[in-house]
Amino acid sequence: MRHETIEKNIGLMTILTLIVVSVGGLVQIVPLFYIDDTVEDVESVRPFTPLEQRGRDVYVAEGCYVCHSQQVRPFRDEQIRYGHYSLAAESQYSYPFQWGSKRTGPDLARVGGKYSNAWHVQHLRYPRTVVPESVMPNYPHLLENELETDQLKARMRTLQTVGVPYTEEKGERYKTNVERWGKDMAQKLHIPNAQETLRSEAKAGNYDLQPDRLTQMDAIVAYMQSLGTMVDFSEYSEPEQGRARGYGES
């Protein structure tokens, strides 16, 4: 059938369009009925700590997802540049997930631990001082703005309703968290401890290089330092270059 014939016949074009859209929809919907097989069982993947979660909130609020994806596709060139392809399990506690398809800047799925806290602080404040060709805006206010924590527990409870295993009481779910991630992490995921956990984590990590202050910079750097660090990819096949190569910064 010639393409011209389809374009001139609106009825035929409508039917064929509906077929294509239906097939595309089924490809996306059907796997959801087999979700247990779709999401890998990776024990080490955990929810974000209170500080990391607030950092993720700041990341989303600042629109970082507009220019940075967090999904390494299963193609050789992607894996050579960024590392092992993304696993579905890595995003199982990420609401909404940050996969994306736009890369004005590099993919950030494996950025955790690649740079120091000081590098991230400087890069977020004045990107071109560390990456001269960057087109990223300056974010000096992240270092100036105090981190709001008043709604922290409410935010965690909201995530709890969609399946993130934060805990309110030290019952079965808390015991499961202890067994899976250890007592220290289970305490961090315990909602009644949220504010104390966040502040102690920020002070210990000194993410904004200002140990006496709690800023948005603390949170966003803590979040970025966690990306790609929860899975031991040595258990999976991966190109030799993998994470050793540079990201080609924004």
C-alpha positions in Angstrom: 0.0 0.0 0.0 1.4 3.4 -1.0 1.8 6.0 1.6 0.0 8.5 -0.6 -3.1 6.3 -0.5 -3.2 6.4 3.3 -2.8 10.1 3.4 -5.7 10.8 1.0 -8.1 8.4 2.8 -8.9 9.9 6.2 -10.9 6.8 7.3 -8.1 4.4 6.5 -5.5 6.7 8.1 -7.7 6.9 11.3 -8.0 3.1 11.5 -4.3 2.5 11.0 -3.4 5.2 13.5 -5.6 3.6 16.1 -3.9 0.2 15.5 -0.5 1.7 15.9 -1.5 3.5 19.1 -3.1 0.4 20.5 0.0 -1.7 19.9 2.1 0.9 21.5 -0.2 1.1 24.5 -0.3 -2.6 24.9 3.5 -2.8 24.9 3.6 -0.4 27.8 0.6 -1.7 29.7 1.0 -5.5 29.5 4.3 -5.7 31.4 2.5 -4.0 34.4 0.5 -7.3 34.8 3.8 -9.1 35.3 5.4 -6.5 37.6 7.0 -9.2 39.8 9.0 -10.4 36.8 9.6 -6.8 35.5 11.3 -5.4 38.6 14.4 -7.3 39.5 14.8 -8.6 43.1 17.8 -6.6 44.2 18.0 -6.7 48.0 20.5 -3.8 48.3 18.1 -1.2 46.7 16.6 0.8 49.5 14.3 3.8 49.9 16.0 7.2 50.1 16.8 8.4 53.6 15.0 11.5 54.9 17.9 13.8 53.7 18.2 12.1 50.3 14.4 12.3 49.9 14.3 16.0 50.6 17.2 16.4 48.2 15.2 14.7 45.6 12.3 17.1 46.3 14.7 20.0 45.7 16.1 18.3 42.5 12.5 18.0 41.1 11.5 21.5 42.3 14.5 23.1 40.5 13.6 21.2 37.3 16.9 19.3 37.1 15.0 16.5 35.3 14.4 18.8 32.4 18.0 18.6 31.3 19.3 15.4 33.0 17.9 11.9 32.6 18.5 9.1 35.1 18.4 6.1 32.8 21.2 4.3 31.1 19.7 2.6 28.1 20.8 -1.0 27.3 23.0 0.0 24.4 26.7 -0.5 24.2 27.6 3.1 23.6 25.5 4.1 26.6 27.1 1.5 28.8 30.6 2.4 27.7 30.0 6.1 28.6 27.9 5.8 31.8 28.2 2.2 33.1 25.8 -0.6 33.5 22.3 -0.1 32.1 19.6 0.9 34.5 17.7 -1.7 36.4 14.0 -1.3 37.0 14.7 -2.1 40.7 16.8 1.0 41.0 13.6 3.1 40.6 11.2 1.0 42.6 11.1 3.6 45.5 11.4 6.7 43.3 8.1 8.5 42.9 7.9 9.8 40.2 10.9 8.1 38.6 13.4 10.4 36.9 14.3 8.4 33.8 13.6 11.1 31.2 14.8 11.4 27.6 16.4 14.8 27.5 20.1 15.2 27.9 21.2 18.8 27.7 23.5 17.7 30.4 24.8 14.2 31.1 22.8 11.3 32.5 23.0 11.2 36.3 22.0 7.6 37.0 25.6 6.7 38.0 26.9 10.1 39.3 27.0 9.0 43.0 30.5 8.9 44.4 32.1 10.1 41.1 32.8 13.6 42.5 33.5 15.1 45.9 30.9 17.1 47.8 33.0 20.2 47.2 32.9 19.6 43.4 29.1 19.3 43.5 28.7 22.5 45.6 30.9 24.5 43.3 29.3 23.0 40.2 25.8 23.8 41.4 26.7 27.3 42.5 28.7 28.3 39.4 28.9 25.5 36.8 31.3 27.2 34.4 34.0 27.4 37.1 34.4 23.6 36.8 33.0 22.9 33.4 33.7 25.9 31.1 31.4 24.8 28.3 28.4 24.2 30.6 25.1 25.9 29.7 23.6 25.1 33.1 22.2 28.0 35.2 23.8 29.0 38.4 22.1 27.8 41.6 23.8 29.8 44.4 20.5 30.0 46.3 20.8 26.3 47.2 23.6 27.2 49.5 21.7 30.2 51.0 18.3 28.7 51.5 17.6 26.8 54.7 16.2 23.3 54.2 12.5 23.2 55.1 11.7 20.1 57.2 8.3 20.9 58.7 6.5 18.6 56.2 9.1 15.9 56.2 7.1 13.3 58.1 4.0 14.1 56.1 5.9 13.6 52.9 7.3 10.2 54.1 3.8 9.1 55.1 2.5 10.0 51.6 5.2 7.9 50.0 4.4 5.1 52.5 0.9 4.9 51.0 2.3 4.1 47.5 4.5 1.3 48.8 7.7 2.9 50.0 8.6 0.9 53.2 9.0 3.8 55.6 7.7 2.7 59.1 5.6 4.3 61.8 5.8 1.5 64.4 8.4 -1.1 65.1 6.3 -3.9 63.8 6.7 -6.5 61.0 7.7 -4.0 58.3 10.3 -2.4 60.6 11.7 -5.9 61.4 11.8 -6.6 57.6 13.8 -3.4 57.0 16.2 -4.5 59.7 16.7 -7.9 58.1 17.1 -6.4 54.6 19.2 -3.3 55.2 20.4 -3.5 58.8 19.3 -1.8 62.0 21.0 1.6 61.3 19.2 2.0 57.9 15.9 0.7 59.4 16.2 3.5 62.0 16.7 6.1 59.2 13.6 4.8 57.4 11.5 5.1 60.6 9.3 8.1 60.3 9.3 9.2 64.0 13.1 9.6 63.8 12.9 11.6 60.5 14.0 15.0 61.6 16.7 13.8 63.9 18.0 11.4 61.3 18.0 14.1 58.6 20.0 16.6 60.7 22.5 14.0 61.9 23.0 12.7 58.4 23.6 16.3 57.1 26.1 17.1 59.8 28.0 13.8 59.4 28.1 14.1 55.6 28.8 17.9 55.6 27.4 17.9 52.1 27.3 21.8 51.8 30.7 22.3 53.5 28.9 24.3 56.2 28.6 21.9 59.2 26.7 24.4 61.3 23.9 25.0 58.7 21.2 22.9 57.1 20.7 24.0 53.6 19.0 22.9 50.4 22.6 22.2 49.1 23.0 19.6 51.9 20.0 17.7 50.6 20.5 17.8 46.9 24.2 16.8 47.1 23.3 13.9 49.5 20.7 12.8 46.9 23.1 13.0 44.0 25.8 11.1 45.9 23.3 8.3 46.4 22.5 7.8 42.7 23.8 4.5 41.3 25.4 3.4 44.5 22.8 0.9 45.8 23.6 -2.0 43.4 26.8 -4.0 43.2 27.2 -4.0 39.4 30.1 -6.4 39.6 27.4 -9.1 39.8 26.2 -8.1 36.4 28.0 -8.2 33.0 29.2 -4.8 31.9 31.7 -3.4 29.4 35.3 -3.0 30.7 35.3 0.8 30.4 32.0 1.1 32.3 32.1 3.8 35.0 35.8 4.5 34.5 35.0 6.9 31.6 34.1 10.5 32.1 30.6 11.7 31.8 31.1 14.7 29.5 29.7 17.2 32.0 26.9 19.7 31.3 
